[in-house]
């Protein structure tokens, strides 16, 4: 009798991952397809030139060339990682659900956020996301700032109820106007907030947040991982 056990999902190999990374990045940066080979060529060439400049034997030139190529690969991967992050933010800019993607994926282990908004205006599709962490509670408004004020006030009240006014509640509005934060700067701004909560306090804060959210604004019937406009922000390439 054939086994009904499902075969484990095969993870993409390193070359497949690199190909996906280049495909993702070359849309906003088409020149990436020739800058990467150039980095490898420069690395290998620098190694060979160093060997001949120091009057080493020919086989040392091969070894130095190989060493330079390895250094070039490392430099190229670091460069690709930074460029892919920039490409991701370019694609996220102006996309509904961008704030949720940032608070749930880009804040690191000192913060906990959800891609699903905790507050939503069904008419205007303006939303508020929440993250809790070492810096307290952060509310991120996405949409028209003037229309977000009432929704943000409501979520601020909920946040203070969670924290008992013992930790700061910080508000950010996504945008490019005065007093707003561009999407590519949002994670940096949140991470730079002063650490006012220790790790044990953060665990308690997360637990209280989840407990209150079950019966509050976060219990709205929106499928997890789906933004209000039903458009999902792209995942960060790995």
Beta strands, then each sheet from edge to edge (+ up, - down):
strand 1: 111-113
strand 2: 119-120
strand 3: 127-133
strand 4: 136-142
strand 5: 169-173
sheet 1: 1+ 3- 2+
sheet 2: 1+ 3- 4+ 5+
end
